[in-house]
Amino acid sequence: MNSSDQQMNSITYMEPKLYKAAEAGNINPFQDFPTSLSELLTPQKNTILHVYLENQRSGWKCTDFVGQIIGTCPRLLLQANTKGETPLHFAARYGRSNAVKVLIERAKILDPENGLAEENNMLGMTNEENDTALHVAARNIQAQVVKILTKEDPEFSYSANVHGESPLYIAANMRTALHAAAMHGDHETARKILRKDPSLTRRTDDDGWSPLHYAAFFSRLATVKVLLEHDVSAAYIVDSERRTALHMAVVRGHMAAMKEIMNTCPDCCELVDSRGWNALHYAAITLKGALKAMPFPRFEKLIYEKGNDGNTPLHLFAAVGSYPNKYLSSNRRHAYKEDVWP
């Protein structure tokens, strides 16, 4: 057997039709399956429950498939992937609150005489970062899941992961419900929250990120629009490294979010981070040649602005071999060394 064969033998994978069935929550292919369902694994050792919980979009529909699969193969309830993540970790991360309830109830049913111990075993299982499902829910601002898990066993609120963080610490890092709505792109919820408390657009978390930072970073365009409609000053909020939401949109290459922010707040592009970098410095590194096709004429005035180290966006464009000629004024090229130009 050659090394290629050995490598393939060490890789687990799920047949495409079975993966798609798990993804869609189709129970039929898994009924009367010839081998244990616990042996159906992706390369990262995700089970069909992991696959389903990661991809299911309608949280309230999760319960049937989850319950049926565990009924067929109880072992899947506690089976972890290569990162030590159980189905409960996945349900917590993606906010599948009804699935969380089913998993907890199934843990009690597995051993009726010792149901509480089995449930606590599942709640206390940790991934490679020593995160419990409660850590994961708190970090991803899944408030309903946090409420369910905390009610089941309040003691887990104090358990620390490898970074010394308890779920209570993570949950208290200053993020608000508006941060959560921005992160997940729920613009209707964001609108409702802002009707009650418009000042939340200016609330920042421990890293200095406002809801607009998150909306721009994750390219939640509809939410970006809602936030700016309520408070244009959000575009001028800087984080702990003095980066604005525009910096976030640029570094992630989210053109629509960039355009919305710049059209609403034209002069916010002048703000620089702690290194003295403006938005065009970021664009030079992250967007490279793609920027040539972008209709951002306001960037033209930024091309010669120096950062703290003396480098302009032009220097950075040159370093990556991309020259945005549309932004360069021919009458100012003499100010730069000949070796900058192609």
Buried (B, 14 or more C-beta within 10 A) or exposed (E): EEEEEEEEEEEBEBEEEBBBBBBEBBBEBBEEBEEEBBEBBBEEBBBBBBBBBBBBEEBEBBBEBBBBBBEBBBEBBBBBBBEBBBBBBBBBBBBBBBBBBBBBBBBBBBBEEEBEEBBBBBBBBBBEBBBBBBBBBBBBBBBBBBEBBBEBBEEBBEBBBEEEBBBBBBBEBEBBBBBBBBBBBBBEBBBEBBEEEEEBBBBBBEEBBBBBBBBBBBBBBBBBBBBBEBBBBBBBBBBEEBBBBBBBBBBBBBBEBBBBBBEBBEEBBEBBBEEBBBBBBBBBBBBBEEBBEBEBEBBBBBBBBBBEEEBBBBBBBBEEEBBBEBBBEEEEEEEBEEEBEE
